[in-house]
Amino acid sequence: MPPDKKPIPPQLGGTGPYCSTTGPLGKPPMPLHFHNSLTRRTEPFAPMQPGQVGLYTCGPTVYNFAHIGNFRAYAFEDLLRRTLAFCGLKVTQVMNLTDVDDKTIRDSRQAGLPLAVFTQRFKDAFFLDLDALRIERAEVYPAATDHIPEMIVLIQTLLDKGVAYVGDDRSVYFSIAKCPRYGQLVHLQPEQMRGGGRVKNDEYAKESVADFALWKAWDAADGDVKWDSPWGPGRPGWHIECSAMSMEYLGPTFDLHTGGVDNMFPHHEDEIAQSEAANGVQFVRCWLHCAHLMVNGEKMSKSAGNFFTLRDLLAKGWNGRELRWVLLGCHYRQSLNFTFQGLADARTTLARLDDFIGRLREAQARPGAAAAPETTARLEQAVAEFQAGLEDDLNISATLAALFNLVRDLNKALDGNVFSGADARAALATLRRLDTVLATLDVDRADDEAPADIRQLADDRLAARKAKDFARADTLRQQLTTRGWTVEDTPAGPRLKKIGG
């Protein structure tokens, strides 16, 4: 379940690029740089409040299981979050849960379930999927249905300022004609602003430039989903949800807002328009958007047979660690081409890293009380190169190159038998530090200890058994067997055991 709603203190002013670490090897610290979608430039990043960052990430619409295209965005946002922390910044991340919109209402009615019951299943599944991919939890996961009063207040503010109006259908619309800067994120030209008309749907064609719904008057298609408002019963539009929830926890202006490129228009554009019209200040200082995920070079779609949820891939015997490696393996602003060969390559690469870490563990038994100066220098160099890649707009290629170059050099040192136990311990400590960002190295996992994704499968199986979903429990047991583990049900609870171990 998402944590309780809690206020986040408003951010204060601050200037100058920030990175808390002193420069490795005596060099001054480098500033973080991000590509700002708003300006279309890569710029130094300076948080409003020194040492603290407010980050809003567009979360799932909980009408189905999230697919790997969604998780491409969530993995990128996790890399961003971990990078900020690696540079010594405290992050307050807010990720919304859209649990009322056209799709959730449509599908809950088709399922014959109350909206809250229907969406709760997919909220729970989403958090399990985050854990499988080792994605850190945000500080706040506000659900739209818990913030209707804040949305009504915001809509009333827009009406009072004359930038919204009540339509003849009793819905409330935002007037883009009253917003001279509308289109600033996607750089719409004046001739593109002549669409006119109104759009009541939450999502609409990118070619459609029109007044959009802030509040949707109730109609029969909504069933029992409605809330009272000054304009009659209804529900909020999708775009107003994120503005209200981000303002509730991060204030009228905050540092970073992320999402996929498909969210830029209309969703993020509409967020900017309504938020800045209401508050009279800049909404977000820096926008980051990740590119699409393709599957075998094609757009992912159910009709093409290349549509996968995380659960589909786990059922095929892949694990969350391997999937995370693939999702992080390409720069976030480049299209990621997902293939099963890529997953196989990830499995091979991670196995080699495991072997390398195993060599370092064994080397800890060698004599030596202090790491050699050349080892210390090489480790500091690796950290500096790793951090420089992250600071350069999350340049994952440079970041991974720093890791692999370090592995190559340390393997040579291990081969030469000149590596002491102290050298090995220092190397493992460095890898632990790098893994606070990558979350794939499993430095401290014992050889016979079940990895996190295996434990997650066992936990999911137990949850399925408790829910009397025995078919899913059997499927999860088979996945464990395929991965080389068996689960024994004991009076003290399930116990994992490696097959042949």
N, C-alpha and C positions, 0 to 999 in steps of 0.2 A: 504494500500500500504506500502511496506517496506520503511524505512527511506532512505534519500539520502546517497550515499557513502560518508564517511568522514574518514580522516586518524586518526589512533590511534597511539599515541606516542610509540616508541619502549620501551620495558621494560628494567629496569636496574638490575644490580646484587644485590643479597641480600642473607643473610644466616640466618639459625635458624628457627625453627617452629614458627608459628605466630598465635596468637589469641589476639585480641585487648582488650577483656574484662579482667578486674581484676578478680581474682579468687573469686567466691562467698563464703561466710562464711569464708573469710580469707585465702582460699586455693590458691596456685599459679595457673595461667591459664594452662590448658592442651592443648597440641598441637593437631591440626587436624591430623587425620590419614586416608589415603585412600589406598585401594588395587590397586596397580599399575599393570595393565595387562602386562606391558612390563617386569617387574621383577618377577611377580607372587608373590609379597610380599606386606603385609600391612605396609606402611611406613609413617613416619611423613611428613606432607606437609608443605613446605616453599615456598611461592611465590617468583618469581625472583625479583620483585620490592616490597619492604616492603609495606604492606597495600593495594596492588592492584593485581588482578588476571586476567590473560588472559585466556578465556574459549572458545573453539570452539566446537560446537555441530552439528552433522550431521542432517540436516533438511530434509524436505519431497521432494520426486520427484513428481512434481505437474502434474500428469497425471490422478489422480482420487482423491476421498475423502480419507483422512487418516483413517486407521482402528484402533481399540483399541490396537492392538499390537504395532503400531507406537506410540500411546499415552502413552503406558507403558514407553517407552524410554523418551518421552518428559516430562512426569510427574517426572521421576527420575531426569532428568536434571534440572527441576525446583526446586526440593528439594535440589539438590546440590547448585544451584545458591543462593537460599534463606538461606541455611546453611552458606555459605561463608559470606553473608551479615550479618547474625545473629552474626557471630564472628567478625564483624567489618571490613571486607574486602570490598573494592570497586571492583565490578566485571565488566569487559568488555566482554560481551558474543557476539559471532558472530555465527549465525545459517544460513547456506546456503539454498537457494532455487534452487533445480536442475530443471531448466526449459528447458534444452535441453539434451536429451539422446535418447537411442534406443526407450524407451517406449513412451516418450512424442511425438516424431516424428511419430511413428507408429499410436498412437491413434488420434493425431490431423489430420493426413491424412484420417483415417477412418471416422472421424467426418466431414471432408470437411471444416476444419477451419484453418486459419493461426495459426502457432505455438503460437504466443504471445496472440492471442485471446483465444485459447483453454486453455492455462496454467493459464491465469489470473483468470478464474472462480475458479480454484482449489486453487490458492494463496489466493483469497478472502475468500474462505470457510475455509482454514486452519487457518487464523487469527480469524475468528468467533469461530472455535472450540477451539482454545487456550483460548479465553475469557470465553467460557462456562466452561472450566476446571480450570479457575483461574490461568492459567500459565502466569507468568510475561513475558513481552516482552523483547527480547534480545535488545542490543544496536544497532546491525546492522543485517539486513537480506539481504545479497548480493545475487543477482540473477546471475546465471551463464552467461546468455546472455549479462549481463552488464559488464562482465569482460573478454571478449575474447582477447583484446589486452594484458592484463597481462599474460594470458595463453600462448599466442604466444611467448612473451618474455621469459617465463620460459622454454618452449620447446626448443627455440633456445639456451638457456644456456646449457641445457642438451646435445644438439647436439654438441655445441662447446667443451664441456668437454669430448666428446667421449663415453658417456653412453647411447646415443640414436642414432638411424639411420633411414634413409628413406628407406622403403621397396620397393619392386618392384611394389607394388600397389599404391605407392605415399603416403601411410600413414606413420606416424612417430611412431616408437616403442621404448620402453625402454628396454635396454638389461640387464636382470637380471644377466647374466654372468659377467657383469662389476661392479656388486654390491655385494661384498663379504658378507655383513651383511644382505642380503635379507633373510627374514624369521625370523627376530629377534623377532617380536611381537608374532607370532604363534609358534615359536620355531621349525621351519622346520629343519629336519636332512639333511645332505649332500646328502644322497641317494634319498631324495625327490626332489632334485633340478635338476634332469636330465630329466625333462619333454620335454624341447626343443620346437621348433615351436613358432608360434605367435598366439595371441588371439586378434581379432579385436572387439569382442563384449564388451560392457560395463561391463556386469556381466557374469561370467563364473563359471564352476564347481569348488568346493573347491579342488578337486583332481588335477586340471589343474595348473601346475606350468610352466608358459611360458612368453615370452616377451609380454607386453601389449601395447595397442595403446594409445599414447599421443595425436595424431591428426589423425582423420579419413578422408581419402580422400573422396570427394563427390561421391556418386553414385545415381542412379535413385531412389532408395528407400527413399532417403532423401528429394525428392521433391525440394522445393525452400529453404530449410534450409541449408545455407552454408555461410561461410565467407572467404574472401581472406586471404592467408597466403604466406610466402616464398616458401611453398611446393605445392602450388596450392589450389584451393577451397576445403573447407571441414568444419569440426567442431571438437571441442575438445573431447577427451575421458572423461569419467566420473571422473576418479581418479585425473586427472590433475586439474580439476575444484576446488576441495577442497584445494589442495596445494596452488594454486594461490591466492584464496580468503582468506585463513587463513593468508598467508604471507602478503597480502595487508593491513590487519587490525591489525594483532597481531605481525608481525615481523617474522624473520626466525626461532626463538625459542620462544615457549610460554609454559604456565604452564599446562593446562589441555585440553584434547581432550576426548570427550565421544561419545557413540553410543551403538547400540545393538551388542550382540555377533556375529550376522550374518554379521556385517560390518568388523570384524577383518580381515578376508581373503576372497577375495583379496583386498578389498577397502582400509582399513587402512594400511595394509602391503605395498601396492603400494604407498600410500601417503608418508609413511616414506622413502621408497627407493628413490623416485624421489626428494623429498624435501631435504634430506640429501646429495644426490648426487649433487644437484644444489648449495647448500649453504655451505657445508662442516662443518656444525654444527648440533647438536642434534635438531631434529624437535620438539618433544613434551616431556616434562619432566615426565608427569604422564598421563596414559591412564586409563579411567574407562569405563567398559562395563556392561550393564544390560542384564540379562538372558531373555529367551523367555517368552511370555505370552501364556498360554494354555487356552482352553475353555472346561470346564467339563473334564479336564484331557487329552484332545486330542489336537493335533496341529490344529490351526485355518485354515480352508480352505473353499472356496465356495462350493466345491463338498460335503463336510461333513455337510453343512447347519449350520455351527457354525461360520460364518464369519460376523463380525459386524463393521460398522463404528460408530462413535459417534452419527451421526444423526439417525441411526437405533435404537439406545438405547433411545435417547431422544423421538423418535416417540412412543416408548413403554411406556412412562410415567416416565422414570427415569430422574434424573437431573444431571447437571455437578458436583455439590457438592458431590453427592453420588458416582458418578463415580471416582472423584478425590480421595475420601476416599479409595475406593477399590484399585485403582492403586498405592497408596502409602502404602498400608497395609502390604506389604511383602518386605523384604530386596531386594535391587536392583540386587544382584548377585544370588538370588534364583528365580527359575521359579515361575511365578505367575499364579495360577489356577483361572481363571475368571469363576464365576457361577452367575446365577440369585439369588440364595440363598444368595450369598455374597453381592449382591446389596441390597437385602431385609434386611440383617443384618446391612449393612451400614446405611440404612434409619432409623432403630430402634436406632442404636447407636447415630446418629446425633440428633434424636428427644430427646433422654435423655440428651445430652449435651445442647440442646436448653432449655430444662426444667430447668437444673441446672443454666444456665446463666440467665434465667428468675427469678429464686429465688434470685440470687445475685442482680439483678436490683431492685427487690422489697425491698431487705434488705438495699439498699442505703438510704432509708428514716428513718432508725433507727438512734437514737442518737449516738454520738461519733465523736470527732474531729480528733482523731489520731488512726491509726491502732495499735492494741496491739502488744507488742514485739514478742509474740509467733506466731502471724499471720505473721508478717514480716519475721521471721525466717523460717516459713514453706514455704512461697512463694519463698524465696531465695533458699531454698533447692530444690524446684521443678524446678526452673530455672537451677540450677547447674546440676541436674540429667538429665533434658531435653537436655541441651547443651552437657553433657558428652556422651549421646547416639548419638547425631549428629556427634560429633567429632570422634567417633569410627566407621569410615567408613560408616556413615549414618545409624547407627543401629536403624532402625525405631521402632523395638519392644521395646527397652529400652526407646526410646523417648516417645512413646505412653504410656508406663507404668508410666513414670513420670507424664504425664497428668492425667491418670485415678486415680493414687494414690492421687494426689492432689484433684481431684473432690470428691473422697470418703471421704477424711478428712474434706474438707470444707462442704460437705453435713452434716456430723455429727455435725460440729460446728453450722450450720444453724438450724439443728433439736433441738439443745440444747438451742437455743435462746440466746446464749452468743456472737453472732457475731454482731459487731457494724456496723453502716453505713460506717465508715472509713475503717473497715476491708473489707467490700464488695467492696468499690471503689478500694482498693489496689488489691484485688483479680481480679477484672475486668481488671485493668491495666496490671496485669501479664498475663492474658489470651490473651489480645491484643498483647502482646509481643510474646507469643508462636505462635499466629496465623499469625505472619509475616512469619513463616515457613510453618505451616500447611494449612493456607488459607481455613479453613473449619468451623471455630467456629462462625463467624458472630456475634461477641460480641455486636456490636452497632446497629444491625438491630432492628427497632421497630417491635412490634408484627404484626402491620397492614401494614408494608412496604413490598413491593414485594422484595424477595431476588434477588441476582444478576442473577441467572440462569433464573428466571422468566422474569426479565427485558430483558435478552438476547433473550429469545423466542419472546418477543414483538418486539424487534428491528429487529430480523430476519424476522418476519411477515411483518413489515413495508417495509423492503428491498425487500421482495418478491412481495408485492403489487406494489411498484414503478417499479419493473422489469416486471410487468404484469404476474407474475407467480402465478395466483390466486389459482391454485390447492395446491401449497405449502403453500400459505397464509392460506387457509382453514385448512390444516393439522396442522399448527402451532397454529391456534386458538383452534382447538380441543385439542391439547396438553395442552394449557393453561387451558381450561375448566376441563380437567382431573385432573390437579393439583390444582383446586379450585380457578381459577382466570378467570375473563372475561376482555376483552379489548373493550373499547368504542372509536370509532373514532370521534374526536371533531375537530372543526376548528383550535384549537391550537395544534393538534396532538393526537396520541393515548393516552388513559388514562387507566391504570390498576386499577381494582377494585376487591377486594376479594369477592368471591361468599358468600353471607350470611353475609358479613361484613357491 
